[in-house]
Amino acid sequence: MRSLLVLVIAYLIGSIPFGYLIVRTKQGGDIRQSGSGGTGATNVSRRAGKVAGVLTLLLDVAKGAAAVLIAQNVSGSAWVKAAAAIAVIAGHIFPVWLGFRGGKGVATGVGVFLVLAPMALLCAGVVFVSIVFFTRYVSLGSIMAAALIPLLVWLQNVFIEPFADLRPLLAAAVVGALLIIFAHRGNIQRLARGTESQI
């Protein structure tokens, strides 16, 4: 029962639509009706400015980290912690408050892996920055970084610091990456057509 409650809390934390609320408070309107249609920092920056975008980024990262830390403190189970990581990312992408239409889950995933596997996250961050620098596509950097997270988690386990149990962490990395890539399906189509927006 306690484990189920942790997962529900993680999902509800993930569902808090910070980008949506910031834009609605600052300008009015629905952020999902403009740009990429997401509630994340990149789309918020385009609509409401860099300060609003950075605030959205920090809050979305914080909710990912908070959900995992709550699970860690309430339950000693690595599987519950991994499930909470997936639940908070799913909550961001499919928020109950916005008819299950939210953001792409990238910043929330950053918060999750900042707690779970910081070295893997750092390497993914290098990949993200490099791709964005050379292509100017934030979406492509996000997709590639997410896709590499499971591999980077495994490499961290082998070469840097072994985890007590790799299986739940690897499961969270794989499912989290799949959720984030799924959320970018529209971006993938625009990238293929050459119509994706650059920074």
C-alpha positions as CSV (number, residue, x, y, z in Angstrom):
1,M,0.0,0.0,0.0
2,R,2.8,2.4,0.9
3,S,4.6,1.6,-2.4
4,L,1.4,2.3,-4.4
5,L,1.0,5.6,-2.6
6,V,4.6,6.6,-3.4
7,L,3.9,5.9,-7.1
8,V,0.7,8.0,-7.0
9,I,2.5,10.9,-5.4
10,A,5.3,10.6,-7.9
11,Y,2.8,10.8,-10.8
12,L,1.0,13.7,-9.3
13,I,4.2,15.6,-8.7
14,G,5.1,15.0,-12.3
15,S,1.7,16.2,-13.4
16,I,2.2,19.7,-12.0
17,P,2.3,21.7,-15.2
18,F,4.8,24.4,-14.3
19,G,5.3,25.7,-17.8
20,Y,1.6,25.9,-18.5
21,L,1.0,27.7,-15.2
22,I,3.9,30.2,-15.8
23,V,2.7,31.1,-19.3
24,R,-0.9,31.3,-18.2
25,T,0.0,33.6,-15.3
26,K,2.3,35.8,-17.3
27,Q,0.5,36.1,-20.6
28,G,-2.7,34.1,-20.5
29,G,-3.5,31.4,-23.0
30,D,-2.5,27.8,-23.3
31,I,1.2,27.2,-24.1
32,R,0.3,23.9,-25.8
33,Q,-1.4,25.9,-28.6
34,S,1.9,27.4,-29.8
35,G,5.3,26.2,-30.9
36,S,6.0,22.6,-30.3
37,G,2.8,22.1,-28.3
38,G,4.7,21.1,-25.2
39,T,4.8,22.6,-21.7
40,G,8.6,22.4,-21.3
41,A,11.2,25.1,-21.0
42,T,12.1,25.4,-24.7
43,N,8.5,26.1,-25.7
44,V,8.0,28.4,-22.7
45,S,11.1,30.4,-23.7
46,R,9.8,30.9,-27.2
47,R,6.4,32.1,-25.9
48,A,7.2,33.9,-22.7
49,G,10.9,34.7,-22.7
50,K,14.1,33.2,-21.3
51,V,13.4,33.9,-17.7
52,A,10.2,32.0,-17.8
53,G,11.9,29.2,-19.7
54,V,14.7,28.9,-17.1
55,L,12.2,28.9,-14.3
56,T,10.2,26.2,-16.0
57,L,13.4,24.2,-16.5
58,L,14.4,24.4,-12.8
59,L,11.0,23.5,-11.5
60,D,10.6,20.6,-13.9
61,V,14.1,19.3,-12.8
62,A,13.2,19.8,-9.2
63,K,10.0,17.7,-9.4
64,G,11.8,14.8,-11.0
65,A,14.4,14.8,-8.2
66,A,11.8,15.3,-5.5
67,A,9.7,12.3,-6.6
68,V,12.8,10.0,-6.5
69,L,13.9,11.3,-3.2
70,I,10.5,10.8,-1.7
71,A,10.5,7.2,-2.9
72,Q,14.0,6.7,-1.6
73,N,13.0,8.0,1.9
74,V,9.7,6.2,2.1
75,S,10.6,2.9,0.6
76,G,14.0,1.1,0.7
77,S,13.1,-0.8,-2.4
78,A,15.2,0.0,-5.5
79,W,12.3,-1.2,-7.7
80,V,9.9,1.3,-6.0
81,K,12.4,4.0,-6.6
82,A,12.7,3.1,-10.2
83,A,8.9,2.9,-10.6
84,A,8.6,6.4,-9.0
85,A,11.2,7.6,-11.6
86,I,9.0,6.3,-14.4
87,A,5.8,7.6,-12.8
88,V,7.1,11.2,-12.4
89,I,8.2,11.3,-16.1
90,A,4.9,9.8,-17.2
91,G,3.1,12.4,-15.0
92,H,4.9,15.3,-16.8
93,I,4.1,13.9,-20.3
94,F,0.6,12.8,-19.4
95,P,-0.6,15.2,-16.7
96,V,-4.1,14.5,-15.4
97,W,-4.8,18.2,-14.9
98,L,-4.3,19.0,-18.6
99,G,-6.2,16.1,-20.2
100,F,-3.0,14.0,-20.4
101,R,-1.3,16.4,-22.8
102,G,1.9,17.8,-21.2
103,G,5.5,18.2,-22.0
104,K,8.3,16.0,-23.3
105,G,9.7,14.8,-20.0
106,V,13.3,15.8,-20.6
107,A,13.9,18.2,-17.7
108,T,11.9,15.9,-15.3
109,G,14.2,13.1,-16.5
110,V,17.2,15.2,-15.7
111,G,16.0,15.6,-12.2
112,V,15.4,11.8,-11.9
113,F,18.8,10.8,-13.1
114,L,20.5,13.6,-11.2
115,V,19.6,11.5,-8.1
116,L,19.8,8.0,-9.6
117,A,22.9,8.2,-11.9
118,P,24.6,11.6,-11.9
119,M,27.6,10.5,-13.9
120,A,25.5,9.0,-16.7
121,L,23.4,12.2,-16.7
122,L,26.6,14.3,-17.0
123,C,27.7,12.3,-20.1
124,A,24.2,12.6,-21.6
125,G,24.4,16.3,-21.0
126,V,27.6,16.5,-23.0
127,V,25.9,14.6,-25.8
128,F,22.9,17.0,-25.6
129,V,25.0,20.2,-25.6
130,S,27.2,18.9,-28.5
131,I,24.3,18.0,-30.7
132,V,22.4,21.3,-30.0
133,F,25.6,23.3,-30.6
134,F,26.3,21.7,-34.0
135,T,22.7,21.4,-35.2
136,R,20.7,24.0,-33.2
137,Y,18.0,21.4,-32.7
138,V,17.1,21.1,-29.0
139,S,14.7,18.3,-29.8
140,L,17.4,16.2,-31.6
141,G,19.8,16.7,-28.7
142,S,17.0,15.7,-26.2
143,I,16.1,12.5,-28.2
144,M,19.7,11.4,-28.6
145,A,20.6,12.1,-24.9
146,A,17.5,10.2,-23.8
147,A,18.2,7.2,-26.1
148,L,21.8,7.0,-24.7
149,I,20.8,7.1,-21.0
150,P,20.4,3.3,-20.7
151,L,23.8,2.7,-22.2
152,L,25.4,5.4,-20.1
153,V,23.9,3.9,-16.9
154,W,25.3,0.5,-17.8
155,L,28.7,2.1,-18.6
156,Q,28.7,3.9,-15.3
157,N,28.0,0.6,-13.5
158,V,30.8,-1.1,-15.3
159,F,33.6,1.5,-15.4
160,I,32.9,4.1,-12.7
161,E,30.9,2.8,-9.8
162,P,28.8,-0.4,-9.6
163,F,25.2,0.0,-8.4
164,A,23.9,-2.3,-5.7
165,D,21.3,-3.6,-8.2
166,L,21.5,-2.5,-11.8
167,R,18.3,-4.0,-12.9
168,P,15.7,-1.5,-11.5
169,L,17.9,1.5,-12.5
170,L,18.3,0.1,-16.1
171,A,14.6,-0.6,-16.3
172,A,13.9,3.0,-15.3
173,A,16.4,4.3,-17.8
174,V,14.9,2.2,-20.7
175,V,11.3,3.0,-19.9
176,G,12.0,6.7,-19.2
177,A,13.9,7.0,-22.5
178,L,11.1,5.3,-24.4
179,L,8.6,7.7,-22.9
180,I,10.7,10.8,-23.7
181,I,11.2,9.6,-27.3
182,F,7.5,8.9,-27.7
183,A,6.7,12.4,-26.5
184,H,9.0,13.7,-29.2
185,R,7.2,11.8,-32.0
186,G,6.0,15.1,-33.5
187,N,9.5,16.5,-33.4
188,I,10.8,13.4,-35.1
189,Q,8.4,13.9,-37.9
190,R,9.3,17.5,-38.3
191,L,13.0,16.7,-38.2
192,A,12.4,14.2,-41.0
193,R,10.6,16.8,-43.0
194,G,13.1,19.5,-42.3
195,T,10.5,21.8,-40.7
196,E,11.7,21.5,-37.1
197,S,12.4,24.9,-35.4
198,Q,16.0,25.7,-34.5
199,I,17.3,27.8,-31.6
